[in-house]
């Protein structure tokens, strides 16, 4: 949900879409197509893995100067 008076730039919106849709939603849809149900609902530690994938996707559209940019490996 987004507040109705929120101001979000194009780059930020693209990173949000990458995080939420490409990272979370499409992973779940793809998991449901697998032969084992656990891939659709999540495996052990899936929350950390799922959030890592989503954060990686989001950071593709941001630079290190953006406040929502997360460096995955240091």
PDB file as gemmi writes it, atoms N, CA and C in Angstrom:
CRYST1    1.000    1.000    1.000  90.00  90.00  90.00 P 1                      
ATOM      1  N   UNK A   1       0.840  -1.177   0.000  1.00  0.00           N  
ATOM      2  CA  UNK A   1       0.000   0.000   0.000  1.00  0.00           C  
ATOM      3  C   UNK A   1       0.886   1.240   0.000  1.00  0.00           C  
ATOM      4  N   UNK A   2       0.461   2.232  -0.725  1.00  0.00           N  
ATOM      5  CA  UNK A   2       1.200   3.482  -0.822  1.00  0.00           C  
ATOM      6  C   UNK A   2       0.280   4.603  -0.388  1.00  0.00           C  
ATOM      7  N   UNK A   3       0.787   5.474   0.467  1.00  0.00           N  
ATOM      8  CA  UNK A   3       0.026   6.626   0.922  1.00  0.00           C  
ATOM      9  C   UNK A   3      -0.360   7.483  -0.275  1.00  0.00           C  
ATOM     10  N   UNK A   4      -1.586   7.984  -0.302  1.00  0.00           N  
ATOM     11  CA  UNK A   4      -2.085   8.723  -1.459  1.00  0.00           C  
ATOM     12  C   UNK A   4      -1.327  10.022  -1.725  1.00  0.00           C  
ATOM     13  N   UNK A   5      -0.695  10.605  -0.722  1.00  0.00           N  
ATOM     14  CA  UNK A   5       0.050  11.845  -0.948  1.00  0.00           C  
ATOM     15  C   UNK A   5       1.569  11.611  -1.034  1.00  0.00           C  
ATOM     16  N   UNK A   6       1.979  10.355  -1.172  1.00  0.00           N  
ATOM     17  CA  UNK A   6       3.405  10.036  -1.293  1.00  0.00           C  
ATOM     18  C   UNK A   6       3.941  10.499  -2.639  1.00  0.00           C  
ATOM     19  N   UNK A   7       5.162  10.985  -2.618  1.00  0.00           N  
ATOM     20  CA  UNK A   7       5.829  11.409  -3.846  1.00  0.00           C  
ATOM     21  C   UNK A   7       6.979  10.438  -4.086  1.00  0.00           C  
ATOM     22  N   UNK A   8       6.880   9.712  -5.198  1.00  0.00           N  
ATOM     23  CA  UNK A   8       7.871   8.701  -5.519  1.00  0.00           C  
ATOM     24  C   UNK A   8       8.378   8.968  -6.922  1.00  0.00           C  
ATOM     25  N   UNK A   9       9.688   9.043  -7.060  1.00  0.00           N  
ATOM     26  CA  UNK A   9      10.301   9.273  -8.362  1.00  0.00           C  
ATOM     27  C   UNK A   9      10.266   8.030  -9.227  1.00  0.00           C  
ATOM     28  N   UNK A  10      10.552   8.209 -10.506  1.00  0.00           N  
ATOM     29  CA  UNK A  10      10.521   7.108 -11.473  1.00  0.00           C  
ATOM     30  C   UNK A  10      11.510   6.004 -11.095  1.00  0.00           C  
ATOM     31  N   UNK A  11      12.715   6.395 -10.712  1.00  0.00           N  
ATOM     32  CA  UNK A  11      13.737   5.412 -10.346  1.00  0.00           C  
ATOM     33  C   UNK A  11      13.329   4.644  -9.091  1.00  0.00           C  
ATOM     34  N   UNK A  12      12.765   5.355  -8.112  1.00  0.00           N  
ATOM     35  CA  UNK A  12      12.308   4.697  -6.889  1.00  0.00           C  
ATOM     36  C   UNK A  12      11.153   3.745  -7.177  1.00  0.00           C  
ATOM     37  N   UNK A  13      10.214   4.177  -8.028  1.00  0.00           N  
ATOM     38  CA  UNK A  13       9.080   3.323  -8.375  1.00  0.00           C  
ATOM     39  C   UNK A  13       9.558   2.068  -9.080  1.00  0.00           C  
ATOM     40  N   UNK A  14      10.543   2.206  -9.979  1.00  0.00           N  
ATOM     41  CA  UNK A  14      11.081   1.030 -10.674  1.00  0.00           C  
ATOM     42  C   UNK A  14      11.721   0.070  -9.683  1.00  0.00           C  
ATOM     43  N   UNK A  15      12.414   0.601  -8.673  1.00  0.00           N  
ATOM     44  CA  UNK A  15      13.046  -0.273  -7.680  1.00  0.00           C  
ATOM     45  C   UNK A  15      11.996  -0.956  -6.803  1.00  0.00           C  
ATOM     46  N   UNK A  16      10.898  -0.268  -6.509  1.00  0.00           N  
ATOM     47  CA  UNK A  16       9.815  -0.867  -5.720  1.00  0.00           C  
ATOM     48  C   UNK A  16       9.167  -2.008  -6.505  1.00  0.00           C  
ATOM     49  N   UNK A  17       8.917  -1.778  -7.794  1.00  0.00           N  
ATOM     50  CA  UNK A  17       8.346  -2.819  -8.646  1.00  0.00           C  
ATOM     51  C   UNK A  17       9.286  -4.020  -8.716  1.00  0.00           C  
ATOM     52  N   UNK A  18      10.572  -3.752  -8.887  1.00  0.00           N  
ATOM     53  CA  UNK A  18      11.557  -4.838  -8.941  1.00  0.00           C  
ATOM     54  C   UNK A  18      11.560  -5.623  -7.638  1.00  0.00           C  
ATOM     55  N   UNK A  19      11.471  -4.931  -6.521  1.00  0.00           N  
ATOM     56  CA  UNK A  19      11.503  -5.593  -5.213  1.00  0.00           C  
ATOM     57  C   UNK A  19      10.243  -6.419  -4.981  1.00  0.00           C  
ATOM     58  N   UNK A  20       9.095  -5.785  -5.073  1.00  0.00           N  
ATOM     59  CA  UNK A  20       7.845  -6.443  -4.702  1.00  0.00           C  
ATOM     60  C   UNK A  20       7.334  -7.442  -5.739  1.00  0.00           C  
ATOM     61  N   UNK A  21       7.359  -7.054  -7.001  1.00  0.00           N  
ATOM     62  CA  UNK A  21       6.788  -7.919  -8.035  1.00  0.00           C  
ATOM     63  C   UNK A  21       7.818  -8.913  -8.552  1.00  0.00           C  
ATOM     64  N   UNK A  22       8.967  -8.420  -9.009  1.00  0.00           N  
ATOM     65  CA  UNK A  22       9.976  -9.325  -9.550  1.00  0.00           C  
ATOM     66  C   UNK A  22      10.606 -10.175  -8.454  1.00  0.00           C  
ATOM     67  N   UNK A  23      10.770  -9.600  -7.283  1.00  0.00           N  
ATOM     68  CA  UNK A  23      11.432 -10.324  -6.195  1.00  0.00           C  
ATOM     69  C   UNK A  23      10.532 -11.267  -5.436  1.00  0.00           C  
ATOM     70  N   UNK A  24       9.365 -10.801  -5.018  1.00  0.00           N  
ATOM     71  CA  UNK A  24       8.483 -11.627  -4.191  1.00  0.00           C  
ATOM     72  C   UNK A  24       7.421 -12.360  -5.008  1.00  0.00           C  
ATOM     73  N   UNK A  25       6.623 -11.621  -5.745  1.00  0.00           N  
ATOM     74  CA  UNK A  25       5.463 -12.194  -6.413  1.00  0.00           C  
ATOM     75  C   UNK A  25       5.843 -13.209  -7.493  1.00  0.00           C  
ATOM     76  N   UNK A  26       6.767 -12.856  -8.375  1.00  0.00           N  
ATOM     77  CA  UNK A  26       7.136 -13.785  -9.438  1.00  0.00           C  
ATOM     78  C   UNK A  26       7.858 -15.010  -8.897  1.00  0.00           C  
ATOM     79  N   UNK A  27       8.624 -14.856  -7.817  1.00  0.00           N  
ATOM     80  CA  UNK A  27       9.258 -16.022  -7.199  1.00  0.00           C  
ATOM     81  C   UNK A  27       8.194 -16.996  -6.715  1.00  0.00           C  
ATOM     82  N   UNK A  28       7.149 -16.456  -6.115  1.00  0.00           N  
ATOM     83  CA  UNK A  28       6.072 -17.316  -5.619  1.00  0.00           C  
ATOM     84  C   UNK A  28       5.342 -18.008  -6.775  1.00  0.00           C  
ATOM     85  N   UNK A  29       5.022 -17.259  -7.837  1.00  0.00           N  
ATOM     86  CA  UNK A  29       4.354 -17.864  -8.988  1.00  0.00           C  
ATOM     87  C   UNK A  29       5.206 -18.961  -9.617  1.00  0.00           C  
ATOM     88  N   UNK A  30       6.499 -18.686  -9.777  1.00  0.00           N  
ATOM     89  CA  UNK A  30       7.398 -19.700 -10.340  1.00  0.00           C  
ATOM     90  C   UNK A  30       7.493 -20.910  -9.426  1.00  0.00           C  
ATOM     91  N   UNK A  31       7.516 -20.671  -8.123  1.00  0.00           N  
ATOM     92  CA  UNK A  31       7.566 -21.775  -7.165  1.00  0.00           C  
ATOM     93  C   UNK A  31       6.346 -22.668  -7.248  1.00  0.00           C  
ATOM     94  N   UNK A  32       5.199 -22.090  -7.520  1.00  0.00           N  
ATOM     95  CA  UNK A  32       3.960 -22.876  -7.647  1.00  0.00           C  
ATOM     96  C   UNK A  32       3.977 -23.791  -8.868  1.00  0.00           C  
ATOM     97  N   UNK A  33       4.813 -23.481  -9.849  1.00  0.00           N  
ATOM     98  CA  UNK A  33       4.913 -24.309 -11.047  1.00  0.00           C  
ATOM     99  C   UNK A  33       5.843 -25.509 -10.853  1.00  0.00           C  
ATOM    100  N   UNK A  34       6.579 -25.513  -9.768  1.00  0.00           N  
ATOM    101  CA  UNK A  34       7.514 -26.597  -9.492  1.00  0.00           C  
ATOM    102  C   UNK A  34       6.758 -27.834  -9.028  1.00  0.00           C  
ATOM    103  N   UNK A  35       7.369 -28.995  -9.167  1.00  0.00           N  
ATOM    104  CA  UNK A  35       6.672 -30.236  -8.801  1.00  0.00           C  
ATOM    105  C   UNK A  35       6.468 -30.413  -7.290  1.00  0.00           C  
ATOM    106  N   UNK A  36       7.149 -29.629  -6.476  1.00  0.00           N  
ATOM    107  CA  UNK A  36       7.011 -29.759  -5.023  1.00  0.00           C  
ATOM    108  C   UNK A  36       6.346 -28.506  -4.459  1.00  0.00           C  
ATOM    109  N   UNK A  37       5.302 -28.687  -3.682  1.00  0.00           N  
ATOM    110  CA  UNK A  37       4.513 -27.573  -3.140  1.00  0.00           C  
ATOM    111  C   UNK A  37       5.349 -26.617  -2.284  1.00  0.00           C  
ATOM    112  N   UNK A  38       6.403 -27.125  -1.655  1.00  0.00           N  
ATOM    113  CA  UNK A  38       7.201 -26.269  -0.767  1.00  0.00           C  
ATOM    114  C   UNK A  38       7.818 -25.077  -1.501  1.00  0.00           C  
ATOM    115  N   UNK A  39       8.045 -25.195  -2.801  1.00  0.00           N  
ATOM    116  CA  UNK A  39       8.622 -24.074  -3.543  1.00  0.00           C  
ATOM    117  C   UNK A  39       7.619 -22.945  -3.729  1.00  0.00           C  
ATOM    118  N   UNK A  40       6.355 -23.239  -3.695  1.00  0.00           N  
ATOM    119  CA  UNK A  40       5.323 -22.213  -3.802  1.00  0.00           C  
ATOM    120  C   UNK A  40       5.047 -21.509  -2.497  1.00  0.00           C  
ATOM    121  N   UNK A  41       5.213 -22.216  -1.392  1.00  0.00           N  
ATOM    122  CA  UNK A  41       4.939 -21.596  -0.094  1.00  0.00           C  
ATOM    123  C   UNK A  41       6.204 -21.213   0.659  1.00  0.00           C  
ATOM    124  N   UNK A  42       7.334 -21.779   0.273  1.00  0.00           N  
ATOM    125  CA  UNK A  42       8.600 -21.426   0.906  1.00  0.00           C  
ATOM    126  C   UNK A  42       9.249 -22.584   1.621  1.00  0.00           C  
ATOM    127  N   UNK A  43      10.557 -22.616   1.575  1.00  0.00           N  
ATOM    128  CA  UNK A  43      11.335 -23.650   2.251  1.00  0.00           C  
ATOM    129  C   UNK A  43      11.875 -23.080   3.567  1.00  0.00           C  
ATOM    130  N   UNK A  44      12.651 -23.863   4.276  1.00  0.00           N  
ATOM    131  CA  UNK A  44      13.268 -23.381   5.510  1.00  0.00           C  
ATOM    132  C   UNK A  44      14.109 -22.147   5.214  1.00  0.00           C  
ATOM    133  N   UNK A  45      14.008 -21.160   6.047  1.00  0.00           N  
ATOM    134  CA  UNK A  45      14.754 -19.898   5.912  1.00  0.00           C  
ATOM    135  C   UNK A  45      14.352 -19.124   4.658  1.00  0.00           C  
ATOM    136  N   UNK A  46      13.175 -19.405   4.098  1.00  0.00           N  
ATOM    137  CA  UNK A  46      12.795 -18.750   2.847  1.00  0.00           C  
ATOM    138  C   UNK A  46      12.631 -17.249   2.997  1.00  0.00           C  
ATOM    139  N   UNK A  47      12.289 -16.775   4.181  1.00  0.00           N  
ATOM    140  CA  UNK A  47      12.086 -15.332   4.355  1.00  0.00           C  
ATOM    141  C   UNK A  47      13.383 -14.577   4.083  1.00  0.00           C  
ATOM    142  N   UNK A  48      14.494 -15.054   4.628  1.00  0.00           N  
ATOM    143  CA  UNK A  48      15.772 -14.406   4.387  1.00  0.00           C  
ATOM    144  C   UNK A  48      16.172 -14.489   2.922  1.00  0.00           C  
ATOM    145  N   UNK A  49      15.960 -15.648   2.324  1.00  0.00           N  
ATOM    146  CA  UNK A  49      16.316 -15.837   0.913  1.00  0.00           C  
ATOM    147  C   UNK A  49      15.428 -14.972   0.026  1.00  0.00           C  
ATOM    148  N   UNK A  50      14.130 -14.993   0.286  1.00  0.00           N  
ATOM    149  CA  UNK A  50      13.174 -14.226  -0.509  1.00  0.00           C  
ATOM    150  C   UNK A  50      13.476 -12.732  -0.431  1.00  0.00           C  
ATOM    151  N   UNK A  51      13.759 -12.250   0.749  1.00  0.00           N  
ATOM    152  CA  UNK A  51      14.066 -10.823   0.914  1.00  0.00           C  
ATOM    153  C   UNK A  51      15.396 -10.485   0.252  1.00  0.00           C  
ATOM    154  N   UNK A  52      16.346 -11.396   0.291  1.00  0.00           N  
ATOM    155  CA  UNK A  52      17.627 -11.171  -0.372  1.00  0.00           C  
ATOM    156  C   UNK A  52      17.467 -11.050  -1.876  1.00  0.00           C  
ATOM    157  N   UNK A  53      16.663 -11.928  -2.458  1.00  0.00           N  
ATOM    158  CA  UNK A  53      16.396 -11.860  -3.897  1.00  0.00           C  
ATOM    159  C   UNK A  53      15.709 -10.545  -4.240  1.00  0.00           C  
ATOM    160  N   UNK A  54      14.713 -10.156  -3.454  1.00  0.00           N  
ATOM    161  CA  UNK A  54      13.968  -8.923  -3.703  1.00  0.00           C  
ATOM    162  C   UNK A  54      14.875  -7.697  -3.566  1.00  0.00           C  
ATOM    163  N   UNK A  55      15.735  -7.697  -2.571  1.00  0.00           N  
ATOM    164  CA  UNK A  55      16.649  -6.573  -2.360  1.00  0.00           C  
ATOM    165  C   UNK A  55      17.669  -6.488  -3.485  1.00  0.00           C  
ATOM    166  N   UNK A  56      18.151  -7.627  -3.938  1.00  0.00           N  
ATOM    167  CA  UNK A  56      19.069  -7.638  -5.086  1.00  0.00           C  
ATOM    168  C   UNK A  56      18.386  -7.029  -6.303  1.00  0.00           C  
ATOM    169  N   UNK A  57      17.161  -7.457  -6.582  1.00  0.00           N  
ATOM    170  CA  UNK A  57      16.424  -6.926  -7.735  1.00  0.00           C  
ATOM    171  C   UNK A  57      16.234  -5.422  -7.625  1.00  0.00           C  
ATOM    172  N   UNK A  58      15.887  -4.955  -6.449  1.00  0.00           N  
ATOM    173  CA  UNK A  58      15.659  -3.515  -6.231  1.00  0.00           C  
ATOM    174  C   UNK A  58      16.931  -2.721  -6.460  1.00  0.00           C  
ATOM    175  N   UNK A  59      18.052  -3.228  -6.009  1.00  0.00           N  
ATOM    176  CA  UNK A  59      19.307  -2.483  -6.083  1.00  0.00           C  
ATOM    177  C   UNK A  59      19.859  -2.379  -7.504  1.00  0.00           C  
ATOM    178  N   UNK A  60      19.327  -3.167  -8.434  1.00  0.00           N  
ATOM    179  CA  UNK A  60      19.757  -3.045  -9.827  1.00  0.00           C  
ATOM    180  C   UNK A  60      19.388  -1.685 -10.407  1.00  0.00           C  
ATOM    181  N   UNK A  61      18.388  -1.029  -9.851  1.00  0.00           N  
ATOM    182  CA  UNK A  61      17.891   0.230 -10.397  1.00  0.00           C  
ATOM    183  C   UNK A  61      18.306   1.444  -9.583  1.00  0.00           C  
ATOM    184  N   UNK A  62      19.128   1.224  -8.553  1.00  0.00           N  
ATOM    185  CA  UNK A  62      19.563   2.317  -7.686  1.00  0.00           C  
ATOM    186  C   UNK A  62      21.081   2.421  -7.711  1.00  0.00           C  
ATOM    187  N   UNK A  63      21.583   3.561  -7.298  1.00  0.00           N  
ATOM    188  CA  UNK A  63      23.027   3.748  -7.183  1.00  0.00           C  
ATOM    189  C   UNK A  63      23.400   3.741  -5.707  1.00  0.00           C  
ATOM    190  N   UNK A  64      24.676   3.567  -5.383  1.00  0.00           N  
ATOM    191  CA  UNK A  64      25.081   3.592  -3.977  1.00  0.00           C  
ATOM    192  C   UNK A  64      24.716   4.898  -3.257  1.00  0.00           C  
ATOM    193  N   UNK A  65      24.416   5.949  -3.990  1.00  0.00           N  
ATOM    194  CA  UNK A  65      24.029   7.222  -3.363  1.00  0.00           C  
ATOM    195  C   UNK A  65      22.553   7.247  -2.947  1.00  0.00           C  
ATOM    196  N   UNK A  66      21.749   6.319  -3.445  1.00  0.00           N  
ATOM    197  CA  UNK A  66      20.330   6.273  -3.097  1.00  0.00           C  
ATOM    198  C   UNK A  66      20.148   5.649  -1.721  1.00  0.00           C  
ATOM    199  N   UNK A  67      19.195   6.183  -0.959  1.00  0.00           N  
ATOM    200  CA  UNK A  67      19.006   5.726   0.426  1.00  0.00           C  
ATOM    201  C   UNK A  67      18.498   4.287   0.504  1.00  0.00           C  
ATOM    202  N   UNK A  68      17.840   3.777  -0.509  1.00  0.00           N  
ATOM    203  CA  UNK A  68      17.306   2.410  -0.485  1.00  0.00           C  
ATOM    204  C   UNK A  68      18.260   1.391  -1.113  1.00  0.00           C  
ATOM    205  N   UNK A  69      19.454   1.837  -1.501  1.00  0.00           N  
ATOM    206  CA  UNK A  69      20.432   0.934  -2.106  1.00  0.00           C  
ATOM    207  C   UNK A  69      21.087   0.103  -1.007  1.00  0.00           C  
ATOM    208  N   UNK A  70      21.156  -1.200  -1.228  1.00  0.00           N  
ATOM    209  CA  UNK A  70      21.815  -2.087  -0.262  1.00  0.00           C  
ATOM    210  C   UNK A  70      22.913  -2.841  -0.975  1.00  0.00           C  
ATOM    211  N   UNK A  71      24.095  -2.806  -0.419  1.00  0.00           N  
ATOM    212  CA  UNK A  71      25.216  -3.548  -0.986  1.00  0.00           C  
ATOM    213  C   UNK A  71      25.105  -4.988  -0.493  1.00  0.00           C  
ATOM    214  N   UNK A  72      25.060  -5.917  -1.411  1.00  0.00           N  
ATOM    215  CA  UNK A  72      24.842  -7.319  -1.052  1.00  0.00           C  
ATOM    216  C   UNK A  72      26.096  -7.982  -0.489  1.00  0.00           C  
ATOM    217  N   UNK A  73      27.232  -7.691  -1.077  1.00  0.00           N  
ATOM    218  CA  UNK A  73      28.480  -8.326  -0.638  1.00  0.00           C  
ATOM    219  C   UNK A  73      29.525  -7.250  -0.421  1.00  0.00           C  
ATOM    220  N   UNK A  74      30.245  -7.368   0.654  1.00  0.00           N  
ATOM    221  CA  UNK A  74      31.294  -6.373   0.940  1.00  0.00           C  
ATOM    222  C   UNK A  74      32.631  -7.044   1.040  1.00  0.00           C  
TER     223      UNK A  74                                                      
END                                                                             
